[in-house]
Amino acid sequence: MSSNDYISPKTALAYLVRSGLSKRAVAKYCDITPMTLYRIQNAPDGFAFRESTVKKMHDAYTRREQEMASDARVRKELGL
């Protein structure tokens, strides 16, 4: 992951919740504990998370973004 594509865990969490996942589902989707999810929600801006947490959140953000784009393409093809 390069510095150009950095997404903060808070941003990733907000996107995942807005995309329709519950917070419990986000924890499973990202393979993080509910406590880590709580820490992400309540962390001050600029808080330094472990690299593994940042990577998991970034990967989940990217994966969900691709899923949403794929769903949009299918809906467009079906005329929905």
PyMOL Python script that loads the backbone (N, CA, C, O; Angstrom):
from pymol import cmd

cmd.read_pdbstr("""\
ATOM      1  N   MET A   1       0.855  -1.169   0.000  1.00  0.00           N
ATOM      2  CA  MET A   1       0.000   0.000   0.000  1.00  0.00           C
ATOM      3  C   MET A   1       0.898   1.227   0.000  1.00  0.00           C
ATOM      4  O   MET A   1       1.696   1.409   0.919  1.00  0.00           O
ATOM      5  N   SER A   2       0.780   2.048  -0.992  1.00  0.00           N
ATOM      6  CA  SER A   2       1.604   3.250  -1.059  1.00  0.00           C
ATOM      7  C   SER A   2       0.929   4.390  -0.312  1.00  0.00           C
ATOM      8  O   SER A   2      -0.252   4.314   0.031  1.00  0.00           O
ATOM      9  N   SER A   3       1.686   5.436  -0.066  1.00  0.00           N
ATOM     10  CA  SER A   3       1.127   6.573   0.675  1.00  0.00           C
ATOM     11  C   SER A   3       0.066   7.305  -0.134  1.00  0.00           C
ATOM     12  O   SER A   3      -0.758   8.025   0.429  1.00  0.00           O
ATOM     13  N   ASN A   4       0.084   7.123  -1.455  1.00  0.00           N
ATOM     14  CA  ASN A   4      -0.888   7.815  -2.299  1.00  0.00           C
ATOM     15  C   ASN A   4      -2.295   7.257  -2.154  1.00  0.00           C
ATOM     16  O   ASN A   4      -3.274   7.967  -2.384  1.00  0.00           O
ATOM     17  N   ASP A   5      -2.400   5.991  -1.773  1.00  0.00           N
ATOM     18  CA  ASP A   5      -3.730   5.404  -1.666  1.00  0.00           C
ATOM     19  C   ASP A   5      -4.131   5.149  -0.215  1.00  0.00           C
ATOM     20  O   ASP A   5      -4.936   4.260   0.062  1.00  0.00           O
ATOM     21  N   TYR A   6      -3.576   5.919   0.696  1.00  0.00           N
ATOM     22  CA  TYR A   6      -3.896   5.767   2.114  1.00  0.00           C
ATOM     23  C   TYR A   6      -5.328   6.214   2.386  1.00  0.00           C
ATOM     24  O   TYR A   6      -5.755   7.288   1.961  1.00  0.00           O
ATOM     25  N   ILE A   7      -6.045   5.379   3.091  1.00  0.00           N
ATOM     26  CA  ILE A   7      -7.395   5.704   3.542  1.00  0.00           C
ATOM     27  C   ILE A   7      -7.397   5.478   5.042  1.00  0.00           C
ATOM     28  O   ILE A   7      -7.049   4.392   5.506  1.00  0.00           O
ATOM     29  N   SER A   8      -7.779   6.473   5.793  1.00  0.00           N
ATOM     30  CA  SER A   8      -7.762   6.320   7.246  1.00  0.00           C
ATOM     31  C   SER A   8      -8.804   5.285   7.663  1.00  0.00           C
ATOM     32  O   SER A   8      -9.825   5.129   6.993  1.00  0.00           O
ATOM     33  N   PRO A   9      -8.554   4.581   8.759  1.00  0.00           N
ATOM     34  CA  PRO A   9      -9.539   3.616   9.243  1.00  0.00           C
ATOM     35  C   PRO A   9     -10.902   4.256   9.515  1.00  0.00           C
ATOM     36  O   PRO A   9     -11.936   3.625   9.298  1.00  0.00           O
ATOM     37  N   LYS A  10     -10.907   5.508   9.989  1.00  0.00           N
ATOM     38  CA  LYS A  10     -12.190   6.187  10.240  1.00  0.00           C
ATOM     39  C   LYS A  10     -12.959   6.415   8.938  1.00  0.00           C
ATOM     40  O   LYS A  10     -14.174   6.230   8.888  1.00  0.00           O
ATOM     41  N   THR A  11     -12.246   6.816   7.892  1.00  0.00           N
ATOM     42  CA  THR A  11     -12.875   7.031   6.589  1.00  0.00           C
ATOM     43  C   THR A  11     -13.408   5.712   6.038  1.00  0.00           C
ATOM     44  O   THR A  11     -14.525   5.650   5.526  1.00  0.00           O
ATOM     45  N   ALA A  12     -12.604   4.666   6.146  1.00  0.00           N
ATOM     46  CA  ALA A  12     -13.030   3.350   5.667  1.00  0.00           C
ATOM     47  C   ALA A  12     -14.264   2.875   6.425  1.00  0.00           C
ATOM     48  O   ALA A  12     -15.200   2.351   5.821  1.00  0.00           O
ATOM     49  N   LEU A  13     -14.270   3.053   7.735  1.00  0.00           N
ATOM     50  CA  LEU A  13     -15.417   2.649   8.547  1.00  0.00           C
ATOM     51  C   LEU A  13     -16.671   3.412   8.132  1.00  0.00           C
ATOM     52  O   LEU A  13     -17.737   2.816   7.972  1.00  0.00           O
ATOM     53  N   ALA A  14     -16.552   4.711   7.959  1.00  0.00           N
ATOM     54  CA  ALA A  14     -17.704   5.519   7.562  1.00  0.00           C
ATOM     55  C   ALA A  14     -18.250   5.055   6.210  1.00  0.00           C
ATOM     56  O   ALA A  14     -19.464   4.950   6.035  1.00  0.00           O
ATOM     57  N   TYR A  15     -17.362   4.778   5.260  1.00  0.00           N
ATOM     58  CA  TYR A  15     -17.793   4.319   3.945  1.00  0.00           C
ATOM     59  C   TYR A  15     -18.503   2.968   4.037  1.00  0.00           C
ATOM     60  O   TYR A  15     -19.555   2.769   3.430  1.00  0.00           O
ATOM     61  N   LEU A  16     -17.920   2.044   4.801  1.00  0.00           N
ATOM     62  CA  LEU A  16     -18.508   0.710   4.917  1.00  0.00           C
ATOM     63  C   LEU A  16     -19.892   0.758   5.552  1.00  0.00           C
ATOM     64  O   LEU A  16     -20.789   0.025   5.137  1.00  0.00           O
ATOM     65  N   VAL A  17     -20.069   1.605   6.545  1.00  0.00           N
ATOM     66  CA  VAL A  17     -21.384   1.743   7.185  1.00  0.00           C
ATOM     67  C   VAL A  17     -22.372   2.390   6.215  1.00  0.00           C
ATOM     68  O   VAL A  17     -23.520   1.957   6.120  1.00  0.00           O
ATOM     69  N   ARG A  18     -21.930   3.430   5.493  1.00  0.00           N
ATOM     70  CA  ARG A  18     -22.808   4.085   4.515  1.00  0.00           C
ATOM     71  C   ARG A  18     -23.195   3.139   3.384  1.00  0.00           C
ATOM     72  O   ARG A  18     -24.261   3.287   2.786  1.00  0.00           O
ATOM     73  N   SER A  19     -22.332   2.165   3.089  1.00  0.00           N
ATOM     74  CA  SER A  19     -22.631   1.246   1.987  1.00  0.00           C
ATOM     75  C   SER A  19     -23.662   0.187   2.371  1.00  0.00           C
ATOM     76  O   SER A  19     -24.054  -0.635   1.542  1.00  0.00           O
ATOM     77  N   GLY A  20     -24.096   0.209   3.625  1.00  0.00           N
ATOM     78  CA  GLY A  20     -25.173  -0.687   4.026  1.00  0.00           C
ATOM     79  C   GLY A  20     -24.789  -1.782   4.997  1.00  0.00           C
ATOM     80  O   GLY A  20     -25.640  -2.583   5.384  1.00  0.00           O
ATOM     81  N   LEU A  21     -23.540  -1.837   5.398  1.00  0.00           N
ATOM     82  CA  LEU A  21     -23.126  -2.858   6.360  1.00  0.00           C
ATOM     83  C   LEU A  21     -23.373  -2.368   7.781  1.00  0.00           C
ATOM     84  O   LEU A  21     -23.153  -1.197   8.089  1.00  0.00           O
ATOM     85  N   SER A  22     -23.825  -3.262   8.635  1.00  0.00           N
ATOM     86  CA  SER A  22     -23.951  -2.912  10.050  1.00  0.00           C
ATOM     87  C   SER A  22     -22.550  -2.898  10.662  1.00  0.00           C
ATOM     88  O   SER A  22     -21.600  -3.405  10.065  1.00  0.00           O
ATOM     89  N   LYS A  23     -22.431  -2.321  11.840  1.00  0.00           N
ATOM     90  CA  LYS A  23     -21.112  -2.272  12.474  1.00  0.00           C
ATOM     91  C   LYS A  23     -20.612  -3.672  12.800  1.00  0.00           C
ATOM     92  O   LYS A  23     -19.415  -3.942  12.698  1.00  0.00           O
ATOM     93  N   ARG A  24     -21.507  -4.556  13.188  1.00  0.00           N
ATOM     94  CA  ARG A  24     -21.115  -5.945  13.445  1.00  0.00           C
ATOM     95  C   ARG A  24     -20.623  -6.599  12.153  1.00  0.00           C
ATOM     96  O   ARG A  24     -19.629  -7.326  12.160  1.00  0.00           O
ATOM     97  N   ALA A  25     -21.320  -6.339  11.048  1.00  0.00           N
ATOM     98  CA  ALA A  25     -20.906  -6.892   9.760  1.00  0.00           C
ATOM     99  C   ALA A  25     -19.573  -6.300   9.313  1.00  0.00           C
ATOM    100  O   ALA A  25     -18.758  -6.996   8.709  1.00  0.00           O
ATOM    101  N   VAL A  26     -19.346  -5.024   9.606  1.00  0.00           N
ATOM    102  CA  VAL A  26     -18.071  -4.391   9.264  1.00  0.00           C
ATOM    103  C   VAL A  26     -16.933  -5.089   9.996  1.00  0.00           C
ATOM    104  O   VAL A  26     -15.888  -5.356   9.403  1.00  0.00           O
ATOM    105  N   ALA A  27     -17.122  -5.386  11.274  1.00  0.00           N
ATOM    106  CA  ALA A  27     -16.075  -6.067  12.044  1.00  0.00           C
ATOM    107  C   ALA A  27     -15.742  -7.419  11.414  1.00  0.00           C
ATOM    108  O   ALA A  27     -14.570  -7.779  11.299  1.00  0.00           O
ATOM    109  N   LYS A  28     -16.764  -8.166  11.007  1.00  0.00           N
ATOM    110  CA  LYS A  28     -16.523  -9.460  10.360  1.00  0.00           C
ATOM    111  C   LYS A  28     -15.892  -9.270   8.987  1.00  0.00           C
ATOM    112  O   LYS A  28     -14.955  -9.981   8.624  1.00  0.00           O
ATOM    113  N   TYR A  29     -16.406  -8.314   8.228  1.00  0.00           N
ATOM    114  CA  TYR A  29     -15.931  -8.048   6.875  1.00  0.00           C
ATOM    115  C   TYR A  29     -14.456  -7.665   6.877  1.00  0.00           C
ATOM    116  O   TYR A  29     -13.707  -8.039   5.975  1.00  0.00           O
ATOM    117  N   CYS A  30     -14.045  -6.917   7.897  1.00  0.00           N
ATOM    118  CA  CYS A  30     -12.659  -6.445   8.000  1.00  0.00           C
ATOM    119  C   CYS A  30     -11.772  -7.401   8.780  1.00  0.00           C
ATOM    120  O   CYS A  30     -10.555  -7.224   8.828  1.00  0.00           O
ATOM    121  N   ASP A  31     -12.372  -8.408   9.387  1.00  0.00           N
ATOM    122  CA  ASP A  31     -11.645  -9.349  10.236  1.00  0.00           C
ATOM    123  C   ASP A  31     -10.941  -8.622  11.380  1.00  0.00           C
ATOM    124  O   ASP A  31      -9.751  -8.818  11.631  1.00  0.00           O
ATOM    125  N   ILE A  32     -11.710  -7.781  12.064  1.00  0.00           N
ATOM    126  CA  ILE A  32     -11.209  -7.087  13.248  1.00  0.00           C
ATOM    127  C   ILE A  32     -12.166  -7.361  14.403  1.00  0.00           C
ATOM    128  O   ILE A  32     -13.306  -7.775  14.188  1.00  0.00           O
ATOM    129  N   THR A  33     -11.707  -7.132  15.604  1.00  0.00           N
ATOM    130  CA  THR A  33     -12.552  -7.369  16.776  1.00  0.00           C
ATOM    131  C   THR A  33     -13.507  -6.197  16.973  1.00  0.00           C
ATOM    132  O   THR A  33     -13.232  -5.090  16.511  1.00  0.00           O
ATOM    133  N   PRO A  34     -14.614  -6.430  17.647  1.00  0.00           N
ATOM    134  CA  PRO A  34     -15.519  -5.324  17.964  1.00  0.00           C
ATOM    135  C   PRO A  34     -14.818  -4.216  18.771  1.00  0.00           C
ATOM    136  O   PRO A  34     -15.148  -3.039  18.625  1.00  0.00           O
ATOM    137  N   MET A  35     -13.864  -4.591  19.610  1.00  0.00           N
ATOM    138  CA  MET A  35     -13.140  -3.584  20.387  1.00  0.00           C
ATOM    139  C   MET A  35     -12.287  -2.694  19.484  1.00  0.00           C
ATOM    140  O   MET A  35     -12.206  -1.485  19.701  1.00  0.00           O
ATOM    141  N   THR A  36     -11.659  -3.282  18.483  1.00  0.00           N
ATOM    142  CA  THR A  36     -10.888  -2.485  17.524  1.00  0.00           C
ATOM    143  C   THR A  36     -11.815  -1.541  16.773  1.00  0.00           C
ATOM    144  O   THR A  36     -11.471  -0.383  16.538  1.00  0.00           O
ATOM    145  N   LEU A  37     -12.979  -2.031  16.400  1.00  0.00           N
ATOM    146  CA  LEU A  37     -13.963  -1.190  15.723  1.00  0.00           C
ATOM    147  C   LEU A  37     -14.362  -0.017  16.615  1.00  0.00           C
ATOM    148  O   LEU A  37     -14.470   1.117  16.147  1.00  0.00           O
ATOM    149  N   TYR A  38     -14.577  -0.289  17.889  1.00  0.00           N
ATOM    150  CA  TYR A  38     -14.913   0.763  18.853  1.00  0.00           C
ATOM    151  C   TYR A  38     -13.782   1.792  18.937  1.00  0.00           C
ATOM    152  O   TYR A  38     -14.034   2.997  18.972  1.00  0.00           O
ATOM    153  N   ARG A  39     -12.558   1.319  18.969  1.00  0.00           N
ATOM    154  CA  ARG A  39     -11.407   2.238  19.041  1.00  0.00           C
ATOM    155  C   ARG A  39     -11.316   3.112  17.795  1.00  0.00           C
ATOM    156  O   ARG A  39     -10.991   4.297  17.881  1.00  0.00           O
ATOM    157  N   ILE A  40     -11.602   2.525  16.648  1.00  0.00           N
ATOM    158  CA  ILE A  40     -11.570   3.300  15.408  1.00  0.00           C
ATOM    159  C   ILE A  40     -12.631   4.396  15.452  1.00  0.00           C
ATOM    160  O   ILE A  40     -12.366   5.540  15.083  1.00  0.00           O
ATOM    161  N   GLN A  41     -13.830   4.041  15.905  1.00  0.00           N
ATOM    162  CA  GLN A  41     -14.922   5.014  15.985  1.00  0.00           C
ATOM    163  C   GLN A  41     -14.575   6.184  16.897  1.00  0.00           C
ATOM    164  O   GLN A  41     -14.899   7.331  16.590  1.00  0.00           O
ATOM    165  N   ASN A  42     -13.930   5.901  17.998  1.00  0.00           N
ATOM    166  CA  ASN A  42     -13.722   6.909  19.033  1.00  0.00           C
ATOM    167  C   ASN A  42     -12.321   7.497  19.070  1.00  0.00           C
ATOM    168  O   ASN A  42     -12.003   8.271  19.972  1.00  0.00           O
ATOM    169  N   ALA A  43     -11.495   7.151  18.125  1.00  0.00           N
ATOM    170  CA  ALA A  43     -10.125   7.661  18.110  1.00  0.00           C
ATOM    171  C   ALA A  43     -10.103   9.125  17.671  1.00  0.00           C
ATOM    172  O   ALA A  43     -10.893   9.535  16.821  1.00  0.00           O
ATOM    173  N   PRO A  44      -9.202   9.904  18.250  1.00  0.00           N
ATOM    174  CA  PRO A  44      -9.061  11.291  17.796  1.00  0.00           C
ATOM    175  C   PRO A  44      -8.454  11.323  16.391  1.00  0.00           C
ATOM    176  O   PRO A  44      -7.786  10.375  15.978  1.00  0.00           O
ATOM    177  N   ASP A  45      -8.684  12.398  15.673  1.00  0.00           N
ATOM    178  CA  ASP A  45      -8.102  12.542  14.337  1.00  0.00           C
ATOM    179  C   ASP A  45      -6.585  12.445  14.436  1.00  0.00           C
ATOM    180  O   ASP A  45      -5.971  12.994  15.351  1.00  0.00           O
ATOM    181  N   GLY A  46      -6.000  11.745  13.487  1.00  0.00           N
ATOM    182  CA  GLY A  46      -4.555  11.599  13.461  1.00  0.00           C
ATOM    183  C   GLY A  46      -4.017  10.493  14.347  1.00  0.00           C
ATOM    184  O   GLY A  46      -2.803  10.322  14.458  1.00  0.00           O
ATOM    185  N   PHE A  47      -4.908   9.736  14.981  1.00  0.00           N
ATOM    186  CA  PHE A  47      -4.472   8.645  15.853  1.00  0.00           C
ATOM    187  C   PHE A  47      -3.753   7.592  15.018  1.00  0.00           C
ATOM    188  O   PHE A  47      -4.213   7.246  13.929  1.00  0.00           O
ATOM    189  N   ALA A  48      -2.639   7.083  15.510  1.00  0.00           N
ATOM    190  CA  ALA A  48      -1.843   6.095  14.776  1.00  0.00           C
ATOM    191  C   ALA A  48      -2.310   4.682  15.118  1.00  0.00           C
ATOM    192  O   ALA A  48      -2.126   4.210  16.240  1.00  0.00           O
ATOM    193  N   PHE A  49      -2.909   4.022  14.147  1.00  0.00           N
ATOM    194  CA  PHE A  49      -3.342   2.640  14.323  1.00  0.00           C
ATOM    195  C   PHE A  49      -2.225   1.706  13.888  1.00  0.00           C
ATOM    196  O   PHE A  49      -1.313   2.104  13.163  1.00  0.00           O
ATOM    197  N   ARG A  50      -2.307   0.470  14.333  1.00  0.00           N
ATOM    198  CA  ARG A  50      -1.338  -0.531  13.897  1.00  0.00           C
ATOM    199  C   ARG A  50      -1.449  -0.709  12.393  1.00  0.00           C
ATOM    200  O   ARG A  50      -2.523  -0.559  11.810  1.00  0.00           O
ATOM    201  N   GLU A  51      -0.323  -1.031  11.780  1.00  0.00           N
ATOM    202  CA  GLU A  51      -0.281  -1.213  10.329  1.00  0.00           C
ATOM    203  C   GLU A  51      -1.252  -2.305   9.878  1.00  0.00           C
ATOM    204  O   GLU A  51      -1.878  -2.180   8.826  1.00  0.00           O
ATOM    205  N   SER A  52      -1.380  -3.367  10.662  1.00  0.00           N
ATOM    206  CA  SER A  52      -2.286  -4.456  10.271  1.00  0.00           C
ATOM    207  C   SER A  52      -3.741  -3.987  10.248  1.00  0.00           C
ATOM    208  O   SER A  52      -4.512  -4.389   9.377  1.00  0.00           O
ATOM    209  N   THR A  53      -4.112  -3.138  11.203  1.00  0.00           N
ATOM    210  CA  THR A  53      -5.480  -2.607  11.230  1.00  0.00           C
ATOM    211  C   THR A  53      -5.718  -1.691  10.041  1.00  0.00           C
ATOM    212  O   THR A  53      -6.761  -1.761   9.391  1.00  0.00           O
ATOM    213  N   VAL A  54      -4.750  -0.837   9.763  1.00  0.00           N
ATOM    214  CA  VAL A  54      -4.871   0.077   8.619  1.00  0.00           C
ATOM    215  C   VAL A  54      -5.011  -0.728   7.333  1.00  0.00           C
ATOM    216  O   VAL A  54      -5.852  -0.416   6.490  1.00  0.00           O
ATOM    217  N   LYS A  55      -4.192  -1.758   7.183  1.00  0.00           N
ATOM    218  CA  LYS A  55      -4.249  -2.580   5.968  1.00  0.00           C
ATOM    219  C   LYS A  55      -5.592  -3.298   5.845  1.00  0.00           C
ATOM    220  O   LYS A  55      -6.177  -3.328   4.762  1.00  0.00           O
ATOM    221  N   LYS A  56      -6.084  -3.874   6.937  1.00  0.00           N
ATOM    222  CA  LYS A  56      -7.376  -4.572   6.893  1.00  0.00           C
ATOM    223  C   LYS A  56      -8.502  -3.617   6.515  1.00  0.00           C
ATOM    224  O   LYS A  56      -9.360  -3.959   5.701  1.00  0.00           O
ATOM    225  N   MET A  57      -8.504  -2.435   7.096  1.00  0.00           N
ATOM    226  CA  MET A  57      -9.552  -1.458   6.788  1.00  0.00           C
ATOM    227  C   MET A  57      -9.434  -0.983   5.344  1.00  0.00           C
ATOM    228  O   MET A  57     -10.445  -0.830   4.657  1.00  0.00           O
ATOM    229  N   HIS A  58      -8.210  -0.748   4.880  1.00  0.00           N
ATOM    230  CA  HIS A  58      -8.000  -0.316   3.500  1.00  0.00           C
ATOM    231  C   HIS A  58      -8.457  -1.398   2.526  1.00  0.00           C
ATOM    232  O   HIS A  58      -9.139  -1.108   1.543  1.00  0.00           O
ATOM    233  N   ASP A  59      -8.081  -2.640   2.801  1.00  0.00           N
ATOM    234  CA  ASP A  59      -8.482  -3.745   1.928  1.00  0.00           C
ATOM    235  C   ASP A  59     -10.004  -3.910   1.896  1.00  0.00           C
ATOM    236  O   ASP A  59     -10.586  -4.149   0.838  1.00  0.00           O
ATOM    237  N   ALA A  60     -10.635  -3.782   3.050  1.00  0.00           N
ATOM    238  CA  ALA A  60     -12.095  -3.896   3.112  1.00  0.00           C
ATOM    239  C   ALA A  60     -12.762  -2.761   2.341  1.00  0.00           C
ATOM    240  O   ALA A  60     -13.741  -2.982   1.628  1.00  0.00           O
ATOM    241  N   TYR A  61     -12.233  -1.550   2.483  1.00  0.00           N
ATOM    242  CA  TYR A  61     -12.755  -0.389   1.757  1.00  0.00           C
ATOM    243  C   TYR A  61     -12.670  -0.648   0.256  1.00  0.00           C
ATOM    244  O   TYR A  61     -13.645  -0.455  -0.471  1.00  0.00           O
ATOM    245  N   THR A  62     -11.507  -1.082  -0.198  1.00  0.00           N
ATOM    246  CA  THR A  62     -11.296  -1.328  -1.623  1.00  0.00           C
ATOM    247  C   THR A  62     -12.206  -2.443  -2.128  1.00  0.00           C
ATOM    248  O   THR A  62     -12.808  -2.324  -3.195  1.00  0.00           O
ATOM    249  N   ARG A  63     -12.303  -3.524  -1.358  1.00  0.00           N
ATOM    250  CA  ARG A  63     -13.148  -4.657  -1.749  1.00  0.00           C
ATOM    251  C   ARG A  63     -14.614  -4.239  -1.834  1.00  0.00           C
ATOM    252  O   ARG A  63     -15.311  -4.596  -2.784  1.00  0.00           O
ATOM    253  N   ARG A  64     -15.077  -3.489  -0.851  1.00  0.00           N
ATOM    254  CA  ARG A  64     -16.483  -3.052  -0.842  1.00  0.00           C
ATOM    255  C   ARG A  64     -16.755  -2.078  -1.984  1.00  0.00           C
ATOM    256  O   ARG A  64     -17.821  -2.114  -2.600  1.00  0.00           O
ATOM    257  N   GLU A  65     -15.789  -1.211  -2.263  1.00  0.00           N
ATOM    258  CA  GLU A  65     -15.938  -0.266  -3.373  1.00  0.00           C
ATOM    259  C   GLU A  65     -16.101  -1.022  -4.692  1.00  0.00           C
ATOM    260  O   GLU A  65     -16.927  -0.652  -5.526  1.00  0.00           O
ATOM    261  N   GLN A  66     -15.314  -2.076  -4.877  1.00  0.00           N
ATOM    262  CA  GLN A  66     -15.417  -2.894  -6.086  1.00  0.00           C
ATOM    263  C   GLN A  66     -16.751  -3.632  -6.144  1.00  0.00           C
ATOM    264  O   GLN A  66     -17.355  -3.740  -7.211  1.00  0.00           O
ATOM    265  N   GLU A  67     -17.210  -4.137  -5.005  1.00  0.00           N
ATOM    266  CA  GLU A  67     -18.507  -4.821  -4.961  1.00  0.00           C
ATOM    267  C   GLU A  67     -19.639  -3.873  -5.324  1.00  0.00           C
ATOM    268  O   GLU A  67     -20.544  -4.232  -6.077  1.00  0.00           O
ATOM    269  N   MET A  68     -19.585  -2.665  -4.786  1.00  0.00           N
ATOM    270  CA  MET A  68     -20.639  -1.683  -5.066  1.00  0.00           C
ATOM    271  C   MET A  68     -20.628  -1.289  -6.542  1.00  0.00           C
ATOM    272  O   MET A  68     -21.690  -1.127  -7.142  1.00  0.00           O
ATOM    273  N   ALA A  69     -19.445  -1.134  -7.133  1.00  0.00           N
ATOM    274  CA  ALA A  69     -19.345  -0.801  -8.552  1.00  0.00           C
ATOM    275  C   ALA A  69     -19.880  -1.950  -9.405  1.00  0.00           C
ATOM    276  O   ALA A  69     -20.568  -1.720 -10.400  1.00  0.00           O
ATOM    277  N   SER A  70     -19.568  -3.166  -9.022  1.00  0.00           N
ATOM    278  CA  SER A  70     -20.058  -4.338  -9.745  1.00  0.00           C
ATOM    279  C   SER A  70     -21.579  -4.426  -9.667  1.00  0.00           C
ATOM    280  O   SER A  70     -22.244  -4.699 -10.666  1.00  0.00           O
ATOM    281  N   ASP A  71     -22.120  -4.197  -8.483  1.00  0.00           N
ATOM    282  CA  ASP A  71     -23.577  -4.202  -8.315  1.00  0.00           C
ATOM    283  C   ASP A  71     -24.234  -3.127  -9.171  1.00  0.00           C
ATOM    284  O   ASP A  71     -25.284  -3.358  -9.770  1.00  0.00           O
ATOM    285  N   ALA A  72     -23.616  -1.962  -9.227  1.00  0.00           N
ATOM    286  CA  ALA A  72     -24.168  -0.868 -10.032  1.00  0.00           C
ATOM    287  C   ALA A  72     -24.174  -1.242 -11.512  1.00  0.00           C
ATOM    288  O   ALA A  72     -25.136  -0.948 -12.221  1.00  0.00           O
ATOM    289  N   ARG A  73     -23.102  -1.891 -11.983  1.00  0.00           N
ATOM    290  CA  ARG A  73     -23.050  -2.315 -13.387  1.00  0.00           C
ATOM    291  C   ARG A  73     -24.143  -3.336 -13.691  1.00  0.00           C
ATOM    292  O   ARG A  73     -24.795  -3.253 -14.732  1.00  0.00           O
ATOM    293  N   VAL A  74     -24.345  -4.288 -12.801  1.00  0.00           N
ATOM    294  CA  VAL A  74     -25.375  -5.313 -13.004  1.00  0.00           C
ATOM    295  C   VAL A  74     -26.753  -4.674 -13.025  1.00  0.00           C
ATOM    296  O   VAL A  74     -27.581  -5.007 -13.873  1.00  0.00           O
ATOM    297  N   ARG A  75     -27.003  -3.762 -12.103  1.00  0.00           N
ATOM    298  CA  ARG A  75     -28.304  -3.082 -12.072  1.00  0.00           C
ATOM    299  C   ARG A  75     -28.547  -2.285 -13.346  1.00  0.00           C
ATOM    300  O   ARG A  75     -29.663  -2.240 -13.863  1.00  0.00           O
ATOM    301  N   LYS A  76     -27.487  -1.658 -13.845  1.00  0.00           N
ATOM    302  CA  LYS A  76     -27.617  -0.882 -15.077  1.00  0.00           C
ATOM    303  C   LYS A  76     -27.947  -1.815 -16.246  1.00  0.00           C
ATOM    304  O   LYS A  76     -28.804  -1.503 -17.074  1.00  0.00           O
ATOM    305  N   GLU A  77     -27.262  -2.960 -16.307  1.00  0.00           N
ATOM    306  CA  GLU A  77     -27.529  -3.928 -17.377  1.00  0.00           C
ATOM    307  C   GLU A  77     -28.958  -4.461 -17.309  1.00  0.00           C
ATOM    308  O   GLU A  77     -29.593  -4.693 -18.338  1.00  0.00           O
ATOM    309  N   LEU A  78     -29.454  -4.653 -16.095  1.00  0.00           N
ATOM    310  CA  LEU A  78     -30.810  -5.174 -15.923  1.00  0.00           C
ATOM    311  C   LEU A  78     -31.874  -4.082 -16.020  1.00  0.00           C
ATOM    312  O   LEU A  78     -33.070  -4.373 -16.043  1.00  0.00           O
ATOM    313  N   GLY A  79     -31.437  -2.837 -16.077  1.00  0.00           N
ATOM    314  CA  GLY A  79     -32.375  -1.729 -16.170  1.00  0.00           C
ATOM    315  C   GLY A  79     -33.079  -1.409 -14.870  1.00  0.00           C
ATOM    316  O   GLY A  79     -34.201  -0.901 -14.879  1.00  0.00           O
ATOM    317  N   LEU A  80     -32.442  -1.696 -13.763  1.00  0.00           N
ATOM    318  CA  LEU A  80     -33.054  -1.428 -12.450  1.00  0.00           C
ATOM    319  C   LEU A  80     -32.628  -0.091 -11.909  1.00  0.00           C
ATOM    320  O   LEU A  80     -33.047   0.295 -10.817  1.00  0.00           O
TER     321      LEU A  80
END
""", "prot")
cmd.dss("prot")
cmd.show_as("cartoon", "prot")
cmd.util.cbc("prot")
cmd.orient("prot")
